[in-house]
């Protein structure tokens, strides 16, 4: 059974369990949980802990840095080798 993480969509209404998020195992053939089992307020499913946005953001910032001038410096080094 896969383990899902849920958290309340409205921290004003959620109970202490869904306000900080909770984990729940659910069979695949069951519809996704959309209400907290305790307080009956709406909850949303969180993405897996293994997927984090910084992994995506980091390569993008390196690309931006290259656009900002690093590529030019690398080409100057190659030019030096050509002169030798
Ligand atoms: Zn709740």
PDB file of the backbone (N, CA, C, O) and the ligand in Angstrom, with CONECT records:
HET     ZN  A 101       1
ATOM      1  N   UNK A   1       0.837  -1.204   0.000  1.00  0.00           N
ATOM      2  CA  UNK A   1       0.000   0.000   0.000  1.00  0.00           C
ATOM      3  C   UNK A   1       0.873   1.255   0.000  1.00  0.00           C
ATOM      4  O   UNK A   1       1.757   1.392   0.845  1.00  0.00           O
ATOM      5  N   UNK A   2       0.636   2.158  -0.927  1.00  0.00           N
ATOM      6  CA  UNK A   2       1.454   3.384  -0.950  1.00  0.00           C
ATOM      7  C   UNK A   2       1.140   4.295   0.226  1.00  0.00           C
ATOM      8  O   UNK A   2       0.013   4.327   0.723  1.00  0.00           O
ATOM      9  N   UNK A   3       2.135   5.024   0.657  1.00  0.00           N
ATOM     10  CA  UNK A   3       2.001   5.955   1.778  1.00  0.00           C
ATOM     11  C   UNK A   3       1.868   7.368   1.221  1.00  0.00           C
ATOM     12  O   UNK A   3       2.725   7.833   0.470  1.00  0.00           O
ATOM     13  N   UNK A   4       0.805   8.032   1.589  1.00  0.00           N
ATOM     14  CA  UNK A   4       0.583   9.391   1.119  1.00  0.00           C
ATOM     15  C   UNK A   4       0.687  10.366   2.276  1.00  0.00           C
ATOM     16  O   UNK A   4       0.455  10.018   3.433  1.00  0.00           O
ATOM     17  N   UNK A   5       1.040  11.592   1.937  1.00  0.00           N
ATOM     18  CA  UNK A   5       1.073  12.664   2.934  1.00  0.00           C
ATOM     19  C   UNK A   5      -0.014  13.665   2.609  1.00  0.00           C
ATOM     20  O   UNK A   5      -0.173  14.075   1.459  1.00  0.00           O
ATOM     21  N   UNK A   6      -0.745  14.048   3.607  1.00  0.00           N
ATOM     22  CA  UNK A   6      -1.813  15.027   3.435  1.00  0.00           C
ATOM     23  C   UNK A   6      -1.606  16.191   4.389  1.00  0.00           C
ATOM     24  O   UNK A   6      -1.018  16.044   5.460  1.00  0.00           O
ATOM     25  N   UNK A   7      -2.108  17.361   3.971  1.00  0.00           N
ATOM     26  CA  UNK A   7      -2.075  18.530   4.846  1.00  0.00           C
ATOM     27  C   UNK A   7      -3.321  19.355   4.561  1.00  0.00           C
ATOM     28  O   UNK A   7      -3.836  19.333   3.444  1.00  0.00           O
ATOM     29  N   UNK A   8      -3.806  20.074   5.551  1.00  0.00           N
ATOM     30  CA  UNK A   8      -5.031  20.837   5.368  1.00  0.00           C
ATOM     31  C   UNK A   8      -4.847  21.921   4.299  1.00  0.00           C
ATOM     32  O   UNK A   8      -3.751  22.457   4.133  1.00  0.00           O
ATOM     33  N   UNK A   9      -5.914  22.234   3.586  1.00  0.00           N
ATOM     34  CA  UNK A   9      -5.853  23.318   2.608  1.00  0.00           C
ATOM     35  C   UNK A   9      -6.131  24.654   3.274  1.00  0.00           C
ATOM     36  O   UNK A   9      -5.863  25.707   2.694  1.00  0.00           O
ATOM     37  N   UNK A  10      -6.672  24.619   4.500  1.00  0.00           N
ATOM     38  CA  UNK A  10      -6.988  25.852   5.208  1.00  0.00           C
ATOM     39  C   UNK A  10      -6.549  25.710   6.663  1.00  0.00           C
ATOM     40  O   UNK A  10      -7.245  25.090   7.467  1.00  0.00           O
ATOM     41  N   UNK A  11      -5.406  26.281   6.995  1.00  0.00           N
ATOM     42  CA  UNK A  11      -4.849  26.089   8.330  1.00  0.00           C
ATOM     43  C   UNK A  11      -5.694  26.759   9.415  1.00  0.00           C
ATOM     44  O   UNK A  11      -5.489  26.520  10.605  1.00  0.00           O
ATOM     45  N   UNK A  12      -6.644  27.597   8.999  1.00  0.00           N
ATOM     46  CA  UNK A  12      -7.534  28.224   9.979  1.00  0.00           C
ATOM     47  C   UNK A  12      -8.558  27.219  10.500  1.00  0.00           C
ATOM     48  O   UNK A  12      -8.991  27.290  11.650  1.00  0.00           O
ATOM     49  N   UNK A  13      -8.944  26.264   9.615  1.00  0.00           N
ATOM     50  CA  UNK A  13     -10.027  25.348   9.981  1.00  0.00           C
ATOM     51  C   UNK A  13      -9.538  23.966  10.406  1.00  0.00           C
ATOM     52  O   UNK A  13     -10.238  23.261  11.133  1.00  0.00           O
ATOM     53  N   UNK A  14      -8.371  23.581   9.972  1.00  0.00           N
ATOM     54  CA  UNK A  14      -7.895  22.227  10.217  1.00  0.00           C
ATOM     55  C   UNK A  14      -7.684  21.939  11.689  1.00  0.00           C
ATOM     56  O   UNK A  14      -7.525  22.853  12.498  1.00  0.00           O
ATOM     57  N   UNK A  15      -7.686  20.651  12.029  1.00  0.00           N
ATOM     58  CA  UNK A  15      -7.391  20.250  13.395  1.00  0.00           C
ATOM     59  C   UNK A  15      -5.878  20.187  13.573  1.00  0.00           C
ATOM     60  O   UNK A  15      -5.139  20.442  12.623  1.00  0.00           O
ATOM     61  N   UNK A  16      -5.410  19.857  14.757  1.00  0.00           N
ATOM     62  CA  UNK A  16      -3.961  19.877  15.007  1.00  0.00           C
ATOM     63  C   UNK A  16      -3.242  18.793  14.201  1.00  0.00           C
ATOM     64  O   UNK A  16      -2.039  18.893  13.962  1.00  0.00           O
ATOM     65  N   UNK A  17      -3.969  17.766  13.787  1.00  0.00           N
ATOM     66  CA  UNK A  17      -3.336  16.706  13.004  1.00  0.00           C
ATOM     67  C   UNK A  17      -3.078  17.163  11.567  1.00  0.00           C
ATOM     68  O   UNK A  17      -1.955  17.065  11.072  1.00  0.00           O
ATOM     69  N   UNK A  18      -4.125  17.664  10.900  1.00  0.00           N
ATOM     70  CA  UNK A  18      -3.950  18.000   9.491  1.00  0.00           C
ATOM     71  C   UNK A  18      -3.289  19.361   9.298  1.00  0.00           C
ATOM     72  O   UNK A  18      -2.827  19.671   8.200  1.00  0.00           O
ATOM     73  N   UNK A  19      -3.239  20.171  10.342  1.00  0.00           N
ATOM     74  CA  UNK A  19      -2.535  21.450  10.208  1.00  0.00           C
ATOM     75  C   UNK A  19      -1.041  21.229  10.033  1.00  0.00           C
ATOM     76  O   UNK A  19      -0.391  21.983   9.310  1.00  0.00           O
ATOM     77  N   UNK A  20      -0.485  20.211  10.677  1.00  0.00           N
ATOM     78  CA  UNK A  20       0.949  19.940  10.524  1.00  0.00           C
ATOM     79  C   UNK A  20       1.202  18.833   9.514  1.00  0.00           C
ATOM     80  O   UNK A  20       2.355  18.485   9.259  1.00  0.00           O
ATOM     81  N   UNK A  21       0.153  18.279   8.940  1.00  0.00           N
ATOM     82  CA  UNK A  21       0.304  17.229   7.943  1.00  0.00           C
ATOM     83  C   UNK A  21       0.328  15.858   8.586  1.00  0.00           C
ATOM     84  O   UNK A  21       0.798  15.696   9.712  1.00  0.00           O
ATOM     85  N   UNK A  22      -0.184  14.869   7.862  1.00  0.00           N
ATOM     86  CA  UNK A  22      -0.171  13.500   8.382  1.00  0.00           C
ATOM     87  C   UNK A  22       0.012  12.524   7.228  1.00  0.00           C
ATOM     88  O   UNK A  22      -0.245  12.845   6.068  1.00  0.00           O
ATOM     89  N   UNK A  23       0.465  11.322   7.581  1.00  0.00           N
ATOM     90  CA  UNK A  23       0.696  10.289   6.580  1.00  0.00           C
ATOM     91  C   UNK A  23      -0.384   9.235   6.699  1.00  0.00           C
ATOM     92  O   UNK A  23      -0.841   8.907   7.794  1.00  0.00           O
ATOM     93  N   UNK A  24      -0.786   8.707   5.541  1.00  0.00           N
ATOM     94  CA  UNK A  24      -1.850   7.715   5.538  1.00  0.00           C
ATOM     95  C   UNK A  24      -1.606   6.728   4.406  1.00  0.00           C
ATOM     96  O   UNK A  24      -1.319   7.111   3.272  1.00  0.00           O
ATOM     97  N   UNK A  25      -1.730   5.444   4.745  1.00  0.00           N
ATOM     98  CA  UNK A  25      -1.625   4.410   3.709  1.00  0.00           C
ATOM     99  C   UNK A  25      -2.999   4.164   3.112  1.00  0.00           C
ATOM    100  O   UNK A  25      -3.979   3.980   3.834  1.00  0.00           O
ATOM    101  N   UNK A  26      -3.061   4.164   1.776  1.00  0.00           N
ATOM    102  CA  UNK A  26      -4.331   3.923   1.113  1.00  0.00           C
ATOM    103  C   UNK A  26      -4.140   2.981  -0.054  1.00  0.00           C
ATOM    104  O   UNK A  26      -3.164   3.093  -0.796  1.00  0.00           O
ATOM    105  N   UNK A  27      -5.083   2.037  -0.223  1.00  0.00           N
ATOM    106  CA  UNK A  27      -4.999   1.143  -1.381  1.00  0.00           C
ATOM    107  C   UNK A  27      -5.125   1.943  -2.678  1.00  0.00           C
ATOM    108  O   UNK A  27      -5.774   2.989  -2.715  1.00  0.00           O
ATOM    109  N   UNK A  28      -4.498   1.438  -3.737  1.00  0.00           N
ATOM    110  CA  UNK A  28      -4.504   2.157  -5.010  1.00  0.00           C
ATOM    111  C   UNK A  28      -5.906   2.275  -5.603  1.00  0.00           C
ATOM    112  O   UNK A  28      -6.189   3.228  -6.328  1.00  0.00           O
ATOM    113  N   UNK A  29      -6.780   1.323  -5.307  1.00  0.00           N
ATOM    114  CA  UNK A  29      -8.115   1.351  -5.923  1.00  0.00           C
ATOM    115  C   UNK A  29      -9.086   2.261  -5.171  1.00  0.00           C
ATOM    116  O   UNK A  29     -10.251   2.380  -5.549  1.00  0.00           O
ATOM    117  N   UNK A  30      -8.609   2.892  -4.120  1.00  0.00           N
ATOM    118  CA  UNK A  30      -9.450   3.831  -3.382  1.00  0.00           C
ATOM    119  C   UNK A  30      -9.326   5.232  -3.980  1.00  0.00           C
ATOM    120  O   UNK A  30      -8.245   5.604  -4.437  1.00  0.00           O
ATOM    121  N   UNK A  31     -10.397   6.011  -3.988  1.00  0.00           N
ATOM    122  CA  UNK A  31     -10.270   7.401  -4.460  1.00  0.00           C
ATOM    123  C   UNK A  31      -9.401   8.201  -3.513  1.00  0.00           C
ATOM    124  O   UNK A  31      -9.326   7.883  -2.326  1.00  0.00           O
ATOM    125  N   UNK A  32      -8.738   9.239  -4.017  1.00  0.00           N
ATOM    126  CA  UNK A  32      -7.864  10.041  -3.145  1.00  0.00           C
ATOM    127  C   UNK A  32      -8.636  10.684  -2.011  1.00  0.00           C
ATOM    128  O   UNK A  32      -9.786  11.093  -2.170  1.00  0.00           O
ATOM    129  N   UNK A  33      -7.985  10.765  -0.874  1.00  0.00           N
ATOM    130  CA  UNK A  33      -8.599  11.377   0.300  1.00  0.00           C
ATOM    131  C   UNK A  33      -8.696  12.885   0.094  1.00  0.00           C
ATOM    132  O   UNK A  33      -7.704  13.520  -0.262  1.00  0.00           O
ATOM    133  N   UNK A  34      -9.858  13.463   0.308  1.00  0.00           N
ATOM    134  CA  UNK A  34      -9.950  14.919   0.196  1.00  0.00           C
ATOM    135  C   UNK A  34     -10.520  15.566   1.451  1.00  0.00           C
ATOM    136  O   UNK A  34     -10.673  16.786   1.507  1.00  0.00           O
ATOM    137  N   UNK A  35     -10.837  14.750   2.463  1.00  0.00           N
ATOM    138  CA  UNK A  35     -11.293  15.320   3.737  1.00  0.00           C
ATOM    139  C   UNK A  35     -10.480  14.709   4.871  1.00  0.00           C
ATOM    140  O   UNK A  35     -10.182  13.515   4.861  1.00  0.00           O
ATOM    141  N   UNK A  36     -10.132  15.523   5.830  1.00  0.00           N
ATOM    142  CA  UNK A  36      -9.439  15.019   7.007  1.00  0.00           C
ATOM    143  C   UNK A  36     -10.334  14.012   7.731  1.00  0.00           C
ATOM    144  O   UNK A  36     -11.494  14.316   8.011  1.00  0.00           O
ATOM    145  N   UNK A  37      -9.816  12.822   8.040  1.00  0.00           N
ATOM    146  CA  UNK A  37     -10.646  11.814   8.712  1.00  0.00           C
ATOM    147  C   UNK A  37     -11.067  12.234  10.115  1.00  0.00           C
ATOM    148  O   UNK A  37     -12.020  11.677  10.660  1.00  0.00           O
ATOM    149  N   UNK A  38     -10.393  13.182  10.696  1.00  0.00           N
ATOM    150  CA  UNK A  38     -10.721  13.605  12.059  1.00  0.00           C
ATOM    151  C   UNK A  38     -11.682  14.787  12.090  1.00  0.00           C
ATOM    152  O   UNK A  38     -12.716  14.733  12.756  1.00  0.00           O
ATOM    153  N   UNK A  39     -11.342  15.852  11.372  1.00  0.00           N
ATOM    154  CA  UNK A  39     -12.144  17.066  11.498  1.00  0.00           C
ATOM    155  C   UNK A  39     -13.016  17.336  10.279  1.00  0.00           C
ATOM    156  O   UNK A  39     -13.828  18.261  10.297  1.00  0.00           O
ATOM    157  N   UNK A  40     -12.861  16.533   9.206  1.00  0.00           N
ATOM    158  CA  UNK A  40     -13.713  16.653   8.017  1.00  0.00           C
ATOM    159  C   UNK A  40     -13.508  17.967   7.260  1.00  0.00           C
ATOM    160  O   UNK A  40     -14.397  18.409   6.532  1.00  0.00           O
ATOM    161  N   UNK A  41     -12.361  18.580   7.426  1.00  0.00           N
ATOM    162  CA  UNK A  41     -12.036  19.747   6.618  1.00  0.00           C
ATOM    163  C   UNK A  41     -11.206  19.297   5.419  1.00  0.00           C
ATOM    164  O   UNK A  41     -10.560  18.250   5.473  1.00  0.00           O
ATOM    165  N   UNK A  42     -11.216  20.083   4.328  1.00  0.00           N
ATOM    166  CA  UNK A  42     -10.504  19.666   3.110  1.00  0.00           C
ATOM    167  C   UNK A  42      -9.005  19.523   3.337  1.00  0.00           C
ATOM    168  O   UNK A  42      -8.384  20.350   4.005  1.00  0.00           O
ATOM    169  N   UNK A  43      -8.432  18.465   2.772  1.00  0.00           N
ATOM    170  CA  UNK A  43      -6.984  18.270   2.800  1.00  0.00           C
ATOM    171  C   UNK A  43      -6.501  18.061   1.366  1.00  0.00           C
ATOM    172  O   UNK A  43      -7.271  17.680   0.485  1.00  0.00           O
ATOM    173  N   UNK A  44      -5.225  18.316   1.155  1.00  0.00           N
ATOM    174  CA  UNK A  44      -4.621  18.055  -0.153  1.00  0.00           C
ATOM    175  C   UNK A  44      -3.468  17.093   0.019  1.00  0.00           C
ATOM    176  O   UNK A  44      -2.848  17.024   1.080  1.00  0.00           O
ATOM    177  N   UNK A  45      -3.190  16.353  -1.036  1.00  0.00           N
ATOM    178  CA  UNK A  45      -2.100  15.386  -1.002  1.00  0.00           C
ATOM    179  C   UNK A  45      -0.792  16.103  -1.295  1.00  0.00           C
ATOM    180  O   UNK A  45      -0.706  16.897  -2.231  1.00  0.00           O
ATOM    181  N   UNK A  46       0.227  15.818  -0.490  1.00  0.00           N
ATOM    182  CA  UNK A  46       1.543  16.411  -0.711  1.00  0.00           C
ATOM    183  C   UNK A  46       2.342  15.533  -1.667  1.00  0.00           C
ATOM    184  O   UNK A  46       2.117  14.326  -1.747  1.00  0.00           O
ATOM    185  N   UNK A  47       3.263  16.137  -2.381  1.00  0.00           N
ATOM    186  CA  UNK A  47       4.154  15.378  -3.248  1.00  0.00           C
ATOM    187  C   UNK A  47       5.143  14.604  -2.398  1.00  0.00           C
ATOM    188  O   UNK A  47       5.348  14.908  -1.223  1.00  0.00           O
ATOM    189  N   UNK A  48       5.746  13.608  -3.003  1.00  0.00           N
ATOM    190  CA  UNK A  48       6.723  12.784  -2.303  1.00  0.00           C
ATOM    191  C   UNK A  48       7.851  13.637  -1.738  1.00  0.00           C
ATOM    192  O   UNK A  48       8.240  14.645  -2.328  1.00  0.00           O
ATOM    193  N   UNK A  49       8.371  13.215  -0.584  1.00  0.00           N
ATOM    194  CA  UNK A  49       9.461  13.957   0.049  1.00  0.00           C
ATOM    195  C   UNK A  49      10.713  13.972  -0.823  1.00  0.00           C
ATOM    196  O   UNK A  49      11.550  14.866  -0.692  1.00  0.00           O
ATOM    197  N   UNK A  50      10.846  12.981  -1.717  1.00  0.00           N
ATOM    198  CA  UNK A  50      12.042  12.902  -2.552  1.00  0.00           C
ATOM    199  C   UNK A  50      12.093  13.965  -3.631  1.00  0.00           C
ATOM    200  O   UNK A  50      13.165  14.253  -4.164  1.00  0.00           O
ATOM    201  N   UNK A  51      10.954  14.552  -3.963  1.00  0.00           N
ATOM    202  CA  UNK A  51      10.915  15.558  -5.018  1.00  0.00           C
ATOM    203  C   UNK A  51      10.988  16.948  -4.390  1.00  0.00           C
ATOM    204  O   UNK A  51      10.066  17.369  -3.691  1.00  0.00           O
ATOM    205  N   UNK A  52      12.074  17.648  -4.640  1.00  0.00           N
ATOM    206  CA  UNK A  52      12.230  18.988  -4.065  1.00  0.00           C
ATOM    207  C   UNK A  52      12.544  19.976  -5.175  1.00  0.00           C
ATOM    208  O   UNK A  52      13.291  19.656  -6.100  1.00  0.00           O
ATOM    209  N   UNK A  53      11.989  21.158  -5.091  1.00  0.00           N
ATOM    210  CA  UNK A  53      12.175  22.156  -6.138  1.00  0.00           C
ATOM    211  C   UNK A  53      13.606  22.696  -6.223  1.00  0.00           C
ATOM    212  O   UNK A  53      14.026  23.061  -7.321  1.00  0.00           O
ATOM    213  N   UNK A  54      14.386  22.770  -5.128  1.00  0.00           N
ATOM    214  CA  UNK A  54      15.758  23.280  -5.275  1.00  0.00           C
ATOM    215  C   UNK A  54      16.585  22.518  -6.298  1.00  0.00           C
ATOM    216  O   UNK A  54      17.467  23.102  -6.928  1.00  0.00           O
ATOM    217  N   UNK A  55      16.321  21.215  -6.482  1.00  0.00           N
ATOM    218  CA  UNK A  55      17.056  20.446  -7.485  1.00  0.00           C
ATOM    219  C   UNK A  55      16.798  20.986  -8.883  1.00  0.00           C
ATOM    220  O   UNK A  55      17.676  20.927  -9.743  1.00  0.00           O
ATOM    221  N   UNK A  56      15.617  21.504  -9.112  1.00  0.00           N
ATOM    222  CA  UNK A  56      15.280  22.074 -10.412  1.00  0.00           C
ATOM    223  C   UNK A  56      15.847  23.489 -10.517  1.00  0.00           C
ATOM    224  O   UNK A  56      16.337  23.897 -11.571  1.00  0.00           O
ATOM    225  N   UNK A  57      15.773  24.230  -9.413  1.00  0.00           N
ATOM    226  CA  UNK A  57      16.179  25.634  -9.444  1.00  0.00           C
ATOM    227  C   UNK A  57      17.685  25.786  -9.610  1.00  0.00           C
ATOM    228  O   UNK A  57      18.133  26.754 -10.224  1.00  0.00           O
ATOM    229  N   UNK A  58      18.470  24.868  -9.086  1.00  0.00           N
ATOM    230  CA  UNK A  58      19.918  25.018  -9.107  1.00  0.00           C
ATOM    231  C   UNK A  58      20.502  25.016 -10.527  1.00  0.00           C
ATOM    232  O   UNK A  58      21.262  25.924 -10.865  1.00  0.00           O
ATOM    233  N   UNK A  59      20.170  24.016 -11.374  1.00  0.00           N
ATOM    234  CA  UNK A  59      20.691  24.051 -12.743  1.00  0.00           C
ATOM    235  C   UNK A  59      20.266  25.306 -13.499  1.00  0.00           C
ATOM    236  O   UNK A  59      21.026  25.829 -14.314  1.00  0.00           O
ATOM    237  N   UNK A  60      19.065  25.785 -13.233  1.00  0.00           N
ATOM    238  CA  UNK A  60      18.591  26.989 -13.901  1.00  0.00           C
ATOM    239  C   UNK A  60      19.458  28.186 -13.529  1.00  0.00           C
ATOM    240  O   UNK A  60      19.773  29.011 -14.386  1.00  0.00           O
ATOM    241  N   UNK A  61      19.849  28.288 -12.252  1.00  0.00           N
ATOM    242  CA  UNK A  61      20.653  29.430 -11.833  1.00  0.00           C
ATOM    243  C   UNK A  61      22.056  29.346 -12.439  1.00  0.00           C
ATOM    244  O   UNK A  61      22.662  30.373 -12.741  1.00  0.00           O
ATOM    245  N   UNK A  62      22.570  28.133 -12.617  1.00  0.00           N
ATOM    246  CA  UNK A  62      23.883  27.968 -13.265  1.00  0.00           C
ATOM    247  C   UNK A  62      23.798  28.427 -14.714  1.00  0.00           C
ATOM    248  O   UNK A  62      24.705  29.093 -15.212  1.00  0.00           O
ATOM    249  N   UNK A  63      22.709  28.071 -15.392  1.00  0.00           N
ATOM    250  CA  UNK A  63      22.509  28.500 -16.767  1.00  0.00           C
ATOM    251  C   UNK A  63      22.453  30.016 -16.855  1.00  0.00           C
ATOM    252  O   UNK A  63      23.029  30.625 -17.757  1.00  0.00           O
ATOM    253  N   UNK A  64      21.753  30.612 -15.904  1.00  0.00           N
ATOM    254  CA  UNK A  64      21.671  32.074 -15.886  1.00  0.00           C
ATOM    255  C   UNK A  64      23.047  32.680 -15.674  1.00  0.00           C
ATOM    256  O   UNK A  64      23.385  33.687 -16.297  1.00  0.00           O
ATOM    257  N   UNK A  65      23.842  32.076 -14.801  1.00  0.00           N
ATOM    258  CA  UNK A  65      25.187  32.580 -14.537  1.00  0.00           C
ATOM    259  C   UNK A  65      26.038  32.499 -15.801  1.00  0.00           C
ATOM    260  O   UNK A  65      26.812  33.413 -16.085  1.00  0.00           O
ATOM    261  N   UNK A  66      25.901  31.417 -16.558  1.00  0.00           N
ATOM    262  CA  UNK A  66      26.658  31.275 -17.803  1.00  0.00           C
ATOM    263  C   UNK A  66      26.243  32.354 -18.806  1.00  0.00           C
ATOM    264  O   UNK A  66      27.077  32.940 -19.496  1.00  0.00           O
ATOM    265  N   UNK A  67      24.942  32.597 -18.866  1.00  0.00           N
ATOM    266  CA  UNK A  67      24.453  33.647 -19.764  1.00  0.00           C
ATOM    267  C   UNK A  67      25.015  35.000 -19.353  1.00  0.00           C
ATOM    268  O   UNK A  67      25.205  35.885 -20.188  1.00  0.00           O
ATOM    269  N   UNK A  68      25.281  35.154 -18.046  1.00  0.00           N
ATOM    270  CA  UNK A  68      25.747  36.440 -17.525  1.00  0.00           C
ATOM    271  C   UNK A  68      27.239  36.644 -17.748  1.00  0.00           C
ATOM    272  O   UNK A  68      27.765  37.693 -17.376  1.00  0.00           O
ATOM    273  N   UNK A  69      27.939  35.685 -18.340  1.00  0.00           N
ATOM    274  CA  UNK A  69      29.343  35.940 -18.646  1.00  0.00           C
ATOM    275  C   UNK A  69      30.290  34.766 -18.480  1.00  0.00           C
ATOM    276  O   UNK A  69      31.402  34.821 -19.005  1.00  0.00           O
ATOM    277  N   UNK A  70      29.907  33.699 -17.773  1.00  0.00           N
ATOM    278  CA  UNK A  70      30.834  32.605 -17.549  1.00  0.00           C
ATOM    279  C   UNK A  70      31.232  31.916 -18.840  1.00  0.00           C
ATOM    280  O   UNK A  70      32.366  31.457 -18.978  1.00  0.00           O
ATOM    281  N   UNK A  71      30.307  31.841 -19.788  1.00  0.00           N
ATOM    282  CA  UNK A  71      30.609  31.197 -21.063  1.00  0.00           C
ATOM    283  C   UNK A  71      31.711  31.958 -21.797  1.00  0.00           C
ATOM    284  O   UNK A  71      32.572  31.350 -22.433  1.00  0.00           O
ATOM    285  N   UNK A  72      31.683  33.265 -21.710  1.00  0.00           N
ATOM    286  CA  UNK A  72      32.700  34.099 -22.365  1.00  0.00           C
ATOM    287  C   UNK A  72      34.079  33.792 -21.800  1.00  0.00           C
ATOM    288  O   UNK A  72      35.052  33.686 -22.546  1.00  0.00           O
ATOM    289  N   UNK A  73      34.163  33.649 -20.465  1.00  0.00           N
ATOM    290  CA  UNK A  73      35.447  33.351 -19.822  1.00  0.00           C
ATOM    291  C   UNK A  73      35.970  31.993 -20.281  1.00  0.00           C
ATOM    292  O   UNK A  73      37.167  31.841 -20.527  1.00  0.00           O
ATOM    293  N   UNK A  74      35.069  30.993 -20.398  1.00  0.00           N
ATOM    294  CA  UNK A  74      35.490  29.666 -20.836  1.00  0.00           C
ATOM    295  C   UNK A  74      36.045  29.732 -22.265  1.00  0.00           C
ATOM    296  O   UNK A  74      37.031  29.064 -22.575  1.00  0.00           O
ATOM    297  N   UNK A  75      35.439  30.505 -23.105  1.00  0.00           N
ATOM    298  CA  UNK A  75      35.899  30.603 -24.492  1.00  0.00           C
ATOM    299  C   UNK A  75      37.257  31.296 -24.576  1.00  0.00           C
ATOM    300  O   UNK A  75      38.063  30.980 -25.452  1.00  0.00           O
ATOM    301  N   UNK A  76      37.510  32.230 -23.677  1.00  0.00           N
ATOM    302  CA  UNK A  76      38.829  32.885 -23.667  1.00  0.00           C
ATOM    303  C   UNK A  76      39.916  31.874 -23.350  1.00  0.00           C
ATOM    304  O   UNK A  76      40.999  31.911 -23.934  1.00  0.00           O
ATOM    305  N   UNK A  77      39.614  30.940 -22.391  1.00  0.00           N
ATOM    306  CA  UNK A  77      40.589  29.905 -22.064  1.00  0.00           C
ATOM    307  C   UNK A  77      40.886  29.031 -23.271  1.00  0.00           C
ATOM    308  O   UNK A  77      42.041  28.696 -23.532  1.00  0.00           O
ATOM    309  N   UNK A  78      39.840  28.661 -24.008  1.00  0.00           N
ATOM    310  CA  UNK A  78      40.032  27.829 -25.199  1.00  0.00           C
ATOM    311  C   UNK A  78      40.860  28.594 -26.236  1.00  0.00           C
ATOM    312  O   UNK A  78      41.699  28.013 -26.924  1.00  0.00           O
ATOM    313  N   UNK A  79      40.611  29.908 -26.339  1.00  0.00           N
ATOM    314  CA  UNK A  79      41.357  30.732 -27.281  1.00  0.00           C
ATOM    315  C   UNK A  79      42.850  30.733 -26.942  1.00  0.00           C
ATOM    316  O   UNK A  79      43.699  30.746 -27.833  1.00  0.00           O
ATOM    317  N   UNK A  80      43.154  30.718 -25.646  1.00  0.00           N
ATOM    318  CA  UNK A  80      44.552  30.687 -25.227  1.00  0.00           C
ATOM    319  C   UNK A  80      45.229  29.411 -25.702  1.00  0.00           C
ATOM    320  O   UNK A  80      46.375  29.432 -26.150  1.00  0.00           O
ATOM    321  N   UNK A  81      44.509  28.300 -25.599  1.00  0.00           N
ATOM    322  CA  UNK A  81      45.067  27.035 -26.056  1.00  0.00           C
ATOM    323  C   UNK A  81      45.326  27.059 -27.560  1.00  0.00           C
ATOM    324  O   UNK A  81      46.322  26.508 -28.030  1.00  0.00           O
ATOM    325  N   UNK A  82      44.435  27.694 -28.311  1.00  0.00           N
ATOM    326  CA  UNK A  82      44.595  27.751 -29.756  1.00  0.00           C
ATOM    327  C   UNK A  82      45.874  28.537 -30.115  1.00  0.00           C
ATOM    328  O   UNK A  82      46.571  28.185 -31.066  1.00  0.00           O
ATOM    329  N   UNK A  83      46.173  29.586 -29.362  1.00  0.00           N
ATOM    330  CA  UNK A  83      47.367  30.394 -29.640  1.00  0.00           C
ATOM    331  C   UNK A  83      48.651  29.582 -29.431  1.00  0.00           C
ATOM    332  O   UNK A  83      49.646  29.783 -30.126  1.00  0.00           O
ATOM    333  N   UNK A  84      48.606  28.646 -28.441  1.00  0.00           N
ATOM    334  CA  UNK A  84      49.783  27.808 -28.203  1.00  0.00           C
ATOM    335  C   UNK A  84      49.931  26.825 -29.366  1.00  0.00           C
ATOM    336  O   UNK A  84      50.860  26.018 -29.378  1.00  0.00           O
TER     337      UNK A  84
HETATM  338 ZN    ZN A 101      -8.135  17.626  10.551  1.00  0.00          ZN
END
